[in-house]
Amino acid sequence: MQRIAAAWAGLMARLGYGRYGAAGSDWGTSVSTWIGKQDAAHVAGIHLVPPLVAPDPATLGDLTDAERRALADLRRGQQDGDGYSLQQATRPQTIGYGLVDSPALLAAWVVEKFHAWTDPRSAVPRDRLLDNLMLYWLPGTGASAARLYWESFREVQRTFTGGTVDEVRVPAGCSVFPHENPRPSRRWAERRFTDIRYWNEPDRGGHFAALEQPELSPRSCARSSAWSADGARAARGPQCRPPRVDGHPVTGRAPGAPPASAAGEERPTLRPSAGRRPGRRPASRCRTPPGPRASAGCRAGRRPRAAARPRRVCRSGARACRSASRPWAARRRTGRR
């Protein structure tokens, strides 16, 4: 997860974003949390569905009804719903061969979780399920997705079942859907996320909230992104790209260091390459070897004219077929119209 988070932070730096927000669910919850921890200087805030945090032992003697139901569902899920995660966390390659070889196995492996984790009141269209499956099937990522459990699932599981030992200080927005598991309360989440600016508990939806409630998830993310003026600017998207901030840990430039031009370094002069006019695409090279058969334009390095393809190839005889590049002549000889 840490490497995935570092890759996202590096991408945002290369794209020139000085302030940005991160949002995610499922594995994206942990990745977004790590982005906030690794790149806190540039992260305006994170939105988590749900926040991963362990129950507070100090509250076990004074639990609310919602907290009791959340703990009961957590125990029930560990007893009869964690078989997939144990398989992928211990022997991911065994199931991985089947996930990339059998569409039926891949569908059964994934759709079973849609059946178990989706709010019964939510109707996920079949086309959406197929879209989700194809994201695994076409690139053959079933095995690599399973290996992520082998690499990181024990750490994630300790986060919401064992104990909370770290703090996340960036502004956070949280959405906890009623059929999600786990479902931490706000007072539990505040032990790990010290700056919660937005908290939402919708009345419907499950683990796949973006698919189950497509009109609700973007609204929650948009509201939670307005943590501050910087967060609002970061949430507007690429069309309002903020200036690049010097001193980003991924770029390697020291904080406050002047740009290359101010430091006296020479910038390379961009010149159009041979055979290219400014503002136009470069001409493709001719693949015909130089010689008497090469056209004048080809010898000059310009794009040659594409030869016209015959509309119809005559098959009446060898002599006519040799004239296939001149279809009208071939038709006159064979008497065809």
N, C-alpha and C positions, 0 to 999 in steps of 0.2 A: 504494500500500500504506500509506503514511504517513497518508493521509486516512481509510482504512478503519480503521486502528488507532486514530486519534484519535476516530472515531465510536464505536467499542466502549468506549473509556475514558470518553468522555462519557456513554454510556448507563449504565455501571456507577455512575458518580457520581450521575446523576439518580435511579437506583433506590436509592441510599443505601448502597452497598457501600463500606466503608472498606478492606477487604482482599479480594482475589479472585485467582483463578488463570486462566490462558489456555492453551488447548490447541488444536492444529490439525495438519492434514496438507495436502499439496499447497500451494496458496496460503495456507492457514491457518498453515503453518509460518512463512512470512515475516511474516504479519500478527501472529501471536502474538509473534514476536521483536520486532517494532516496538512492540507494546504494552508489553513488558517494558522497552524502552529509553525510551519516551515517558512512561510512568507508573510508574516503578520504585518510587516512594514508596508505592504502593498495591497493587502486584502481589506476591503471596506467592510465585509461581513460575510457570513455563511448562513445558508438556509438548509436545515436538516430535517429529513422525513424518515424516521424520527431521530431525535438525539440519542446516542448510545451512552448509557450510564447505568451503573449498578444501583439497586435499591439502597437507600440510606438505612444502615442498621439502627440509627437512633430513632427512626420513625416506626419500627416494626411493632411497637407497643401501642401505637396510636394511628393506625392505618385508616384511610378513607375507604369508602366502598369501591371506588374506581381503582385504588391501589391494590385492594384485595383481589379484585377480578384480574388485574394485570399479573399479579404473582401467581394466581391459579393457572392462567393461560400459559405463563412461562414454564411452570412445572409440567403442564400437560404436553407442551411442545417438546420438551426435553425427553419425555417418556416415549411418545409415539410419533413424533414428527421430525426427528433429527437423523433418521437413517441415511438420507441423501448426503448430509454434511459429514457424517462419520466416514462414509465411503469415499467421498472426494477429499477429505482431509487426511486419510490414511493410505488409500490405494487409488489415486486419481487416474493413473494410466490404465488401470483395468477397465473402468467404466468409460474411459476416454476413447478406447478403440471402438466401442459400440456406438458412442455418440457421434463419431465422424463416419461411421459405416452404415448405420441403419436409420432411415428416417422415422420408422415406427418407434424405435427405442428413444430417439431424441424427442419425439412428440410426447410419448408417455412420461418421460423423465421431467419435461418442462411443464406440460399441461396439468399434470397432477398437482403441481404447486399452485397453479392458477386456481384450480378447484378448491384447494385447502386454504389458501390465503386471501381469497377475494371475498369482499362483502357480498352476501347473497342478494342484496338489493341492487348490486351493480351488474349491468349486462355488458360484458366485454365482447365486441363483435368478433365473429370467427375470422374475418380478414385480419383483424389486429393480432390475433393469436398466430396466424400463419406468418404475418410480417415478423413477429418476434422470433418464431422458429427459423425463418430463413436467414436471420442475422447470425444464427449459429451454423446453419447447414451450408450456405453458399461459401463462406470463407473457411469452413471446417474448423471452427473455434471451440467446439464442444470440449475437447481435451484440454486446451489451454485454459478455458474457463473453469474446469474442474481443478486444475493445478493451483489456481489462486487460493482455493480452500486449503490445500496442502501447505501453502506458503504462509497464510495469514489468518486462517479461521480461528485457531486457538487464541491468538491475541485478541481478536474481535469478541470472541465468546467470553473471555475473561472480563472484557470491558463492561458488559451488561449483566453478567451473572456473578462475577467474583467481587472485585472491589475497584473503586475509582481512585487512581493514584496520581493522575495528572490534571492540569488545569488548562482550559482553552480560554484565552483572554480576548479574542477578537469579538466584535459584536455578532450576535447569533439570533436567528429566527428559527422557530421550531414548529412543526406541524405533526400532530399525533392523531392518526386516524383510528376509528373505533375498532376495526378488525385487524389492526397491525399487531405484531408481536415481535419485540417487546413494546410496551406502552408506558414509559416512565412518566411520573408526575413532574410538575414544574419544580417542586421543592427538591426532588431528587436530581433533576437536571442542573439546577443552579449550583450544586456542589462541584460539578466539573466545568460547566459553561458559566463563567462568572459575569458575563455581560449579555444577558438575554434581553433583547429589545422587543421581540415579538413572539407571542405564544398563541397557537391556534389548535383547537380540538374540534374538527368538523363532526357533523352528526352522521356521516356515512362515508364509506370508503375503507379499503384494506391496504394490503402491502403494495399492490400495484396501483397506487393512487393516480398516477398520471394517465393510466389507461382506463381506470374505473370512473374517475371524475375529471375528465379533461378540461371542463370549464372551471373547476374549483382549484386545481393545482397551480396553474399559472397565476391566478388571482392571489393565492396565498404567497407565492414566491415574490410577486410584485410588491405586495404590502410589506413583506419582511425585508425587502431590499431597500426600503426607504429608512434605513437606520440613521442616516445622517445625510448632509448635502453631498458628501463624497460618495456615499453608497447609492444615492439616487442617480448621480451622474454615471457611476459605473454600470447601473442596471439598464441604461438606455441602449446599450449595444454598440456595435462597431461603427455605426454612423456618427457617433459622438466620441470618437477616439480621443482620450486624453493624451497629453504629451508624454514622451518617454521620460522616466525618472532616472537620473544618474545614480550610481551606487547600488543598483540591483545586484543581489548576491549571485544571480545566474550569469549576468553579463561580465562580472569580474572587474568592472570599473570602480575605483575607489570612491567613497562618498565625497562629493564636492569637487571631484577632479574636473578640470576644464575639458571641453570637447577637443577632438583631434586638431581642428583648425586653430583653436585658441592656444594650444600647446606648441604650436610651431611645426606640427607634422604636415607633410605634404599629402594632399589628397590626390589619388590618381585621376587623371583627366580621361573622361569617357569620350572616345572617338568612334565614329561609325566604322564598322569593319569593311573590308574590301567587298565590293559588289553590293553594298547596302546604302540606300539613301536615308537621310535622317527622317524619322517618323514613319518609316515603312518596314515591313517585315523583311528579314534577310532572304535573299534569293537562294533557292535550293541548288545544290551542286548537280551538275549533269553527270549521269552515271555512264554515258556512252564514252568509251575510250577515245582519246584524240586520234584523228586520222581523217582520211578523205570522206568517210561516211558521216562524220560529225557535222552537224549544221553550223552555220556561222554564229548563230546565237549561242549554241552550246559551247563552241570554242571560246567565245568571249566571256563565259561564266554566267550567262543568263539562263533563265529557266527555259528549256526547250518546249515547243508546242507538242501537246499530246497527240499521238496519231489517232485518227478517227477509227473506231472499231467498226467492222462490217456488220450490217444489220442482219445479214443472213448468209450462212455458209452453204455453198452449193456442194452437193454430194453425188453429182451425176458422173463424175469421172476424175481421173488424176489431173488432166489438163485444166479442167474447170476449177478444181480445188486449189491448184497453184495460183489461180486468179482470185482467190477468196478475198484478198485485200482490195480487189476492185469488183464489188458484188454486181454492179450493173453490167459490166462486161461479161461476167460469168453467166448472167441470166440471158444476155443476148445470144451467147453461143449455144446454150441449152434450149432456147426457145421458150423459157418461162417468163411469165409476166409478173 
